[in-house]
Amino acid sequence: MKTVQVYDDIYVISVNDRRKQLFENMWPLPCGIAYNCYIVDDEKTALLDTVELGSTNNFMAYINDVLKGKKLDYLIINHMEPDHSGEIQNVVARYPDVKIVGNKLTFKILKSYFNLSENLIEVADGDEINLGKHNLKFITTTMVHWPESMMAYDTESQILFSQDAFGCFGTLDGAIFDDEANFDFYEDEMRRYYSNVVGKYSAMVQKAFVKLQGISVKSICPIHGLIWRKNPAKAMELYNKWSNYETEKGVLILFASMYGNTEQIADYVARIISENGVKNIRIYDVSKTHVSYLMSEAWKYKTIVLGSCAYNGEMHPMMEIFCREMEHYALKNRALALFGTCSWGGGGLKSLQKFAANIGWEQIAEPVEVKGIPDNEKFACFDNFAKSIADYCNK
């Protein structure tokens, strides 16, 4: 993509990657992803981050288009993850005198990745670099979401260069700024990005918000996704909501079913919940839906219902993947209801109850397990179960 002006003399280089299928070789990218980096063309010039190596053949040409033969004075590294540091060696080769700006932890990773140890300027929380009209102040945001992660704030334009924070999955299909795009699509992908990539470090996100208090932010420039030039408060509002584990009203029902018995019960329970006035109900088969989407939905809804058949005396392996991710990411403040099916020895519900004990979510219905193919009598066992869920949601 062409370079685009963000401010009088600040530009974004945005590269769309529609070839990569998995982010971090885990999370599906059906709509691709964009890599953003930024150039400040002042008395002194600065490049803030780079892009993934191989995502474009023209990265150095993009820089030259902005600088028009001027030298690059500073390469500022807000985040060392390879999708943002991939072009560092090419930048240093083209501008051998460039000063590389980062913090102490940045340089440890820089050394291990690229064996670079010269022309380094170490900055700490609150340090500043003056470029002329623009003055960059650095804000360390440790573990949002890597140890070296930091942000740069331009006191002139009041732009926050936020590294991975406030980022999003999805390519930028023509629109680069928030006021150019329909955010309805991007909000789901932004939540999936947050829950999958940043969510484990929600406590550190809250610490970053404390550091940002009192700073006037007119625009947010992340290194993935839309640039927030009209309504940066919206991006901050969403991150504050998700990192505080706030939810929307609704019920997320996840089931694991080998032969359809557990699925039938999931549908029956959903119907009873709906008849009792709950409108937002989502049902997913954990064997068909990638766990990244399930995690995103779990970050959205307050009430989570899990149902599993028995499998080798345990819960179904695909349900186990979801439960393991929830424990790993330590999602908080959810309400939980559990059910199971079995053919003989059971184990699915028992394993879910172990998960419930580990995760510590409030259980809002008495667990129910039935054997064999559901019939009217077995379905009726779930009437009170579903009613308890609905009553909780309607409080």
C-alpha positions as CSV (number, residue, x, y, z in Angstrom):
1,M,0.0,0.0,0.0
2,K,1.1,3.6,-0.5
3,T,2.3,5.7,2.4
4,V,-0.5,7.8,3.9
5,Q,-0.2,11.0,5.9
6,V,-1.4,10.7,9.5
7,Y,-0.3,14.2,10.6
8,D,1.5,17.1,8.9
9,D,4.8,15.3,8.8
10,I,3.9,11.9,10.2
11,Y,3.2,9.0,7.8
12,V,2.0,5.4,8.1
13,I,3.4,2.5,6.0
14,S,0.7,-0.1,6.1
15,V,1.2,-3.5,4.6
16,N,-1.7,-6.0,4.1
17,D,-0.9,-9.7,4.6
18,R,-3.5,-11.9,3.0
19,R,-1.2,-14.9,2.7
20,K,-0.6,-15.7,6.3
21,Q,-3.1,-18.3,7.5
22,L,-2.2,-18.4,11.2
23,F,-1.1,-15.5,13.4
24,E,1.7,-16.7,15.7
25,N,1.1,-20.0,13.9
26,M,-2.1,-20.5,16.1
27,W,-4.9,-18.0,15.4
28,P,-6.8,-18.2,12.1
29,L,-6.6,-15.1,9.8
30,P,-9.5,-15.6,7.4
31,C,-9.5,-11.8,6.8
32,G,-5.7,-11.4,6.9
33,I,-3.8,-8.9,8.9
34,A,-2.2,-5.5,8.5
35,Y,1.2,-4.4,9.7
36,N,1.7,-0.7,10.4
37,C,4.8,1.3,11.1
38,Y,5.3,5.1,11.2
39,I,7.7,7.7,10.0
40,V,8.2,11.2,11.5
41,D,9.8,13.5,8.9
42,D,11.1,16.3,11.1
43,E,14.4,18.1,11.6
44,K,15.4,14.6,12.8
45,T,13.7,11.6,11.2
46,A,12.4,8.6,13.0
47,L,11.0,5.2,11.9
48,L,8.8,3.7,14.6
49,D,8.9,-0.1,14.2
50,T,9.0,-2.1,10.9
51,V,6.9,-4.9,9.3
52,E,7.2,-8.6,9.0
53,L,10.0,-9.7,6.7
54,G,8.6,-10.9,3.4
55,S,5.2,-9.2,3.7
56,T,6.2,-6.7,1.1
57,N,9.0,-6.4,-1.5
58,N,8.9,-2.6,-1.3
59,F,9.5,-1.7,2.3
60,M,12.6,0.3,1.8
61,A,11.1,2.0,-1.2
62,Y,8.2,3.1,1.0
63,I,10.6,4.7,3.5
64,N,12.5,6.4,0.6
65,D,9.2,7.8,-0.7
66,V,8.7,9.7,2.5
67,L,12.3,10.7,3.3
68,K,13.2,11.6,-0.3
69,G,16.9,11.0,0.1
70,K,17.2,12.3,3.7
71,K,19.0,10.1,6.2
72,L,17.1,8.1,8.8
73,D,18.3,9.4,12.2
74,Y,16.3,7.1,14.6
75,L,14.8,3.6,14.5
76,I,12.5,3.4,17.4
77,I,11.6,-0.1,18.5
78,N,8.4,-0.2,20.5
79,H,8.0,-4.0,20.1
80,M,10.4,-6.7,19.1
81,E,8.0,-9.4,17.9
82,P,9.1,-10.6,14.5
83,D,6.0,-9.3,12.7
84,H,7.2,-5.8,13.7
85,S,11.0,-6.2,13.8
86,G,11.4,-8.3,10.6
87,E,12.9,-5.5,8.5
88,I,15.3,-4.1,11.1
89,Q,18.4,-5.7,9.5
90,N,17.4,-4.2,6.1
91,V,16.9,-0.8,7.7
92,V,20.3,-0.9,9.4
93,A,22.0,-2.0,6.2
94,R,20.5,0.9,4.3
95,Y,21.1,3.5,7.1
96,P,24.2,2.2,8.9
97,D,24.4,5.3,11.1
98,V,20.9,5.1,12.3
99,K,20.5,5.2,16.1
100,I,18.4,2.4,17.5
101,V,16.1,3.4,20.3
102,G,14.7,0.9,22.8
103,N,14.7,-0.1,26.4
104,K,17.0,-2.4,28.3
105,L,14.9,-5.5,27.5
106,T,14.5,-4.4,23.9
107,F,18.3,-4.7,23.4
108,K,18.5,-8.2,24.9
109,I,16.0,-9.4,22.3
110,L,17.7,-7.4,19.5
111,K,21.0,-9.0,20.3
112,S,19.6,-12.5,20.3
113,Y,17.6,-11.9,17.1
114,F,20.0,-9.9,14.9
115,N,23.3,-9.6,16.8
116,L,23.0,-5.8,16.8
117,S,24.8,-4.0,19.6
118,E,26.0,-0.7,18.2
119,N,24.4,2.7,17.9
120,L,22.0,1.9,20.7
121,I,20.1,4.6,22.7
122,E,18.5,3.1,25.8
123,V,15.4,4.8,27.1
124,A,13.5,4.3,30.3
125,D,9.9,5.1,31.3
126,G,9.3,8.8,30.8
127,D,12.5,9.5,28.8
128,E,12.1,11.7,25.7
129,I,13.8,12.3,22.3
130,N,13.4,15.6,20.5
131,L,13.1,15.5,16.7
132,G,12.6,19.2,16.2
133,K,8.9,20.1,16.3
134,H,8.0,16.7,17.6
135,N,9.0,15.3,20.9
136,L,8.6,11.6,21.6
137,K,8.0,10.5,25.2
138,F,8.4,6.8,26.0
139,I,6.0,4.9,28.2
140,T,7.1,1.4,29.2
141,T,4.2,-1.1,29.1
142,T,5.8,-4.3,30.3
143,M,3.9,-7.5,29.3
144,V,1.5,-5.7,27.1
145,H,2.2,-8.2,25.7
146,W,6.0,-8.8,25.7
147,P,8.5,-7.8,28.4
148,E,10.1,-5.0,26.3
149,S,6.8,-3.6,25.0
150,M,6.6,0.2,25.2
151,M,4.7,3.1,23.6
152,A,5.8,6.4,22.2
153,Y,3.8,9.6,22.7
154,D,4.3,12.6,20.6
155,T,3.7,15.7,22.7
156,E,3.2,17.9,19.6
157,S,0.5,16.0,17.7
158,Q,-0.7,14.1,20.8
159,I,-0.5,10.9,18.9
160,L,0.1,7.7,20.9
161,F,2.1,5.1,19.0
162,S,0.7,2.2,20.9
163,Q,2.6,-0.9,19.6
164,D,0.3,-4.0,19.7
165,A,-2.1,-2.4,22.1
166,F,-5.4,-1.3,20.5
167,G,-4.6,-3.5,17.5
168,C,-6.9,-5.8,15.5
169,F,-6.9,-8.8,13.2
170,G,-8.0,-8.1,9.6
171,T,-6.5,-6.3,6.6
172,L,-7.2,-2.6,5.9
173,D,-9.3,-2.9,2.8
174,G,-9.0,0.7,1.6
175,A,-9.9,2.3,4.9
176,I,-7.0,3.0,7.2
177,F,-8.6,5.4,9.7
178,D,-11.5,4.6,12.1
179,D,-13.7,7.3,10.5
180,E,-13.3,5.7,7.1
181,A,-14.4,2.2,8.1
182,N,-17.5,0.4,9.3
183,F,-16.3,-0.7,12.7
184,D,-19.0,-3.4,13.1
185,F,-16.7,-5.9,11.4
186,Y,-13.5,-4.8,13.1
187,E,-15.0,-4.9,16.6
188,D,-15.3,-8.7,16.6
189,E,-11.8,-9.1,15.2
190,M,-10.5,-6.6,17.7
191,R,-12.0,-8.5,20.6
192,R,-10.6,-11.8,19.1
193,Y,-7.2,-10.2,18.8
194,Y,-7.4,-8.9,22.4
195,S,-8.6,-12.2,23.9
196,N,-6.1,-14.3,22.0
197,V,-3.0,-12.1,22.1
198,V,-3.3,-9.7,24.9
199,G,-6.0,-11.1,27.2
200,K,-3.7,-13.1,29.5
201,Y,-2.0,-9.9,30.5
202,S,-5.1,-7.9,31.3
203,A,-3.7,-6.8,34.7
204,M,-0.8,-5.3,32.9
205,V,-3.1,-3.5,30.5
206,Q,-4.8,-1.9,33.5
207,K,-1.3,-0.8,34.8
208,A,-0.7,0.8,31.4
209,F,-4.0,2.7,31.6
210,V,-2.7,4.1,34.9
211,K,0.4,5.4,33.2
212,L,-1.8,7.0,30.4
213,Q,-4.0,8.9,32.9
214,G,-3.8,12.7,32.3
215,I,-2.3,12.3,28.8
216,S,-4.4,13.9,26.0
217,V,-4.6,11.4,23.2
218,K,-5.9,12.8,19.9
219,S,-5.0,9.8,17.8
220,I,-3.8,6.2,18.4
221,C,-1.5,4.6,15.9
222,P,-1.2,0.8,16.6
223,I,0.9,-1.6,14.6
224,H,-2.0,-3.7,13.6
225,G,-5.4,-2.5,12.3
226,L,-7.1,0.8,12.1
227,I,-5.6,4.1,13.1
228,W,-7.9,5.9,15.6
229,R,-7.9,9.5,14.5
230,K,-11.5,10.4,15.1
231,N,-12.5,8.4,18.2
232,P,-9.4,7.1,20.1
233,A,-11.6,7.0,23.2
234,K,-13.5,4.1,21.7
235,A,-10.4,2.0,21.4
236,M,-9.5,2.8,25.0
237,E,-13.0,2.1,26.2
238,L,-13.0,-1.4,24.6
239,Y,-9.6,-2.3,26.0
240,N,-10.6,-1.0,29.4
241,K,-13.8,-3.1,29.3
242,W,-12.0,-6.3,28.2
243,S,-9.1,-6.0,30.6
244,N,-11.6,-5.5,33.5
245,Y,-13.4,-8.6,32.3
246,E,-16.6,-6.7,31.8
247,T,-19.3,-8.5,29.8
248,E,-22.5,-8.2,27.8
249,K,-25.7,-10.0,28.8
250,G,-26.1,-13.3,27.1
251,V,-25.4,-17.0,27.2
252,L,-22.6,-18.8,25.5
253,I,-23.2,-22.6,25.1
254,L,-20.3,-24.8,24.1
255,F,-20.8,-28.5,23.5
256,A,-18.6,-31.5,22.6
257,S,-20.6,-34.3,21.0
258,M,-19.5,-37.4,19.2
259,Y,-22.9,-38.8,18.1
260,G,-25.2,-35.8,18.5
261,N,-26.6,-36.6,22.0
262,T,-24.9,-33.7,23.7
263,E,-25.8,-31.4,20.9
264,Q,-29.5,-32.2,21.2
265,I,-29.3,-31.3,24.9
266,A,-27.5,-28.0,24.1
267,D,-30.3,-27.1,21.7
268,Y,-33.0,-28.1,24.3
269,V,-31.4,-26.0,27.0
270,A,-31.0,-23.0,24.7
271,R,-34.7,-23.3,23.9
272,I,-35.8,-23.3,27.5
273,I,-33.5,-20.3,28.2
274,S,-35.0,-18.4,25.3
275,E,-38.6,-19.2,26.4
276,N,-37.6,-17.6,29.7
277,G,-36.7,-14.3,28.1
278,V,-33.0,-14.4,27.3
279,K,-32.3,-13.0,23.9
280,N,-28.6,-13.3,23.3
281,I,-27.8,-17.0,23.1
282,R,-24.9,-18.4,21.1
283,I,-24.2,-22.1,20.6
284,Y,-20.9,-23.5,19.3
285,D,-19.6,-27.0,18.6
286,V,-16.1,-27.0,20.0
287,S,-15.0,-29.6,17.4
288,K,-15.9,-27.3,14.5
289,T,-15.2,-23.8,15.7
290,H,-11.5,-22.8,16.3
291,V,-10.8,-22.1,19.9
292,S,-9.7,-18.5,19.1
293,Y,-13.4,-17.7,18.3
294,L,-14.6,-19.5,21.4
295,M,-12.2,-17.5,23.5
296,S,-13.4,-14.2,22.0
297,E,-17.1,-15.1,22.7
298,A,-16.1,-16.1,26.2
299,W,-14.6,-12.6,26.6
300,K,-18.0,-11.2,25.5
301,Y,-20.6,-13.0,27.4
302,K,-21.2,-13.3,31.2
303,T,-22.8,-16.7,31.3
304,I,-21.0,-19.8,29.9
305,V,-22.6,-23.2,29.7
306,L,-20.3,-26.2,28.9
307,G,-21.5,-29.6,28.0
308,S,-19.4,-32.6,27.1
309,C,-19.8,-36.3,26.3
310,A,-17.5,-38.7,28.0
311,Y,-14.3,-39.6,26.2
312,N,-11.9,-42.2,27.6
313,G,-13.2,-41.4,31.1
314,E,-12.7,-37.7,30.7
315,M,-14.3,-34.7,28.8
316,H,-14.0,-34.7,25.1
317,P,-10.5,-33.6,24.0
318,M,-11.8,-30.5,22.0
319,M,-13.6,-29.3,25.1
320,E,-10.4,-29.9,27.1
321,I,-8.6,-27.5,24.7
322,F,-11.1,-24.7,25.5
323,C,-10.9,-25.3,29.2
324,R,-7.1,-25.4,29.2
325,E,-7.1,-22.1,27.3
326,M,-9.5,-20.5,29.8
327,E,-7.3,-21.6,32.7
328,H,-4.2,-20.4,30.9
329,Y,-5.7,-17.0,30.2
330,A,-7.3,-16.7,33.6
331,L,-10.5,-15.2,32.4
332,K,-12.4,-13.9,35.4
333,N,-15.9,-12.9,36.5
334,R,-18.0,-15.4,34.6
335,A,-21.0,-17.5,35.6
336,L,-20.9,-21.2,34.7
337,A,-23.2,-24.1,34.2
338,L,-22.2,-27.7,33.4
339,F,-23.8,-30.7,31.9
340,G,-22.7,-34.0,30.4
341,T,-23.8,-37.2,28.6
342,C,-22.3,-40.7,28.6
343,S,-23.0,-44.2,27.4
344,W,-21.7,-46.2,30.3
345,G,-18.9,-45.1,32.7
346,G,-19.2,-41.3,32.3
347,G,-16.4,-38.9,33.1
348,G,-17.2,-35.9,30.9
349,L,-19.1,-34.0,33.6
350,K,-16.7,-35.0,36.3
351,S,-13.8,-33.5,34.3
352,L,-15.7,-30.3,33.7
353,Q,-16.3,-30.1,37.4
354,K,-12.5,-30.3,37.9
355,F,-12.2,-27.4,35.5
356,A,-14.8,-25.4,37.4
357,A,-12.9,-25.9,40.7
358,N,-9.7,-24.7,39.0
359,I,-11.2,-21.6,37.3
360,G,-13.3,-20.4,40.2
361,W,-16.3,-19.1,38.2
362,E,-19.6,-18.9,40.0
363,Q,-21.7,-22.0,39.3
364,I,-25.4,-21.0,38.8
365,A,-27.1,-24.4,38.1
366,E,-26.9,-27.8,39.5
367,P,-24.9,-30.0,37.0
368,V,-26.8,-32.6,35.1
369,E,-25.6,-35.8,33.4
370,V,-27.7,-38.3,31.5
371,K,-26.9,-41.6,29.8
372,G,-27.7,-42.7,26.3
373,I,-29.9,-41.1,23.7
374,P,-32.1,-38.2,25.0
375,D,-35.8,-38.8,25.1
376,N,-38.6,-36.7,26.7
377,E,-37.9,-37.9,30.1
378,K,-34.2,-37.2,29.9
379,F,-34.8,-33.8,28.3
380,A,-37.0,-32.9,31.2
381,C,-34.0,-33.4,33.6
382,F,-32.7,-30.1,32.1
383,D,-35.8,-28.0,32.7
384,N,-34.7,-26.7,36.1
385,F,-31.1,-26.5,34.9
386,A,-32.0,-24.2,32.0
387,K,-34.5,-22.2,34.2
388,S,-31.7,-21.5,36.7
389,I,-29.5,-20.1,33.9
390,A,-32.3,-17.9,32.6
391,D,-33.1,-16.7,36.1
392,Y,-29.5,-15.7,36.6
393,C,-29.4,-13.8,33.3
394,N,-32.6,-12.0,34.0
395,K,-31.6,-10.7,37.4
